[in-house]
Amino acid sequence: MTHVAHPYIQRIGVIRDWKSRWFAADPKRYREYIRTDGTVRAFLAKKLRGMHIANVEIERNEKVFRIIISTSRPGLIIGRSGEGATKLKKEIDMILRTLKLTEKPEVKIDIEEVRSPETSASIVGQMVVEGLEKRMPFRRVMKQTAEKVMANRDVKGIRIISSGRLGGAEMARKEEIKRGRIPLQTLRADIDFAREKAILPYGSIGVKVWIYRGDIFTDRKANADEQATAQERRTRNRA
């Protein structure tokens, strides 16, 4: 009972869905799929650093490898006349070639805009990281970020923890700021969680962010039906 559960993983099947979804996948190629997904996610995390990426989802069927990138700055990724998205697609295609897959799928990239970045723990964590890397005082960065997030009516609570050589101190320590409620043990609580890392000359500083966005009261079956309907609508729009 002393182990800490990941807030996202704990709610999968209740109010969350998997971030990698494989349709008609071959069980014999499970290791290959895992390796491909991990490699692509690591590449995107490095390539799109600083572009306020909220989430990266992967959908795969027999012939198509679809990547859905949610960001509050879609213009930075898409580029002028779509040049950025085309270049990103070619780079991912080259990575898939180097992995020597049994069958190379067709790569497709969808970029979705996050209308309210203050409700995404990943984006908020990146905002804190940007402030720390600009050498701003860590307490001011955490306090200003928490107040900015709580100003959003959809957010019920936020918790930010920074740990490392804060302020360039010789000894590492941990600082925390909390506003509102964070009910971690309530499974219907819509809690977003993210870990980010600020890279500084004297060492790395880790940042953890929890954001509570209220409760979700729909039952599992209704939630699954709603997700299936949204998936069908998205597929119809692409067609």
Buried (B, 14 or more C-beta within 10 A) or exposed (E): EEEEEEBBEBBEEEBBEEBBBBEEEEEEBEEBBEEBBEBBBEBBEEEBEEBBBBBBBBBBEEEEBBBBBBBBBBEEBBEEEEEBBEEBBEEBBEBBEEEEBEEEBEBEBBBBEBEBBBBBBBBBBBBBBBBBEEEEEBEEBBBBBBEBBBEBEEBBBBBBBBBBBBBEEEEEEEBEBEBBEBEBEEBBBBBBBBEBBBEBEEEEBBBBBBBBBBEBEEEEEEBEEEEEEEBEEBEEEEE
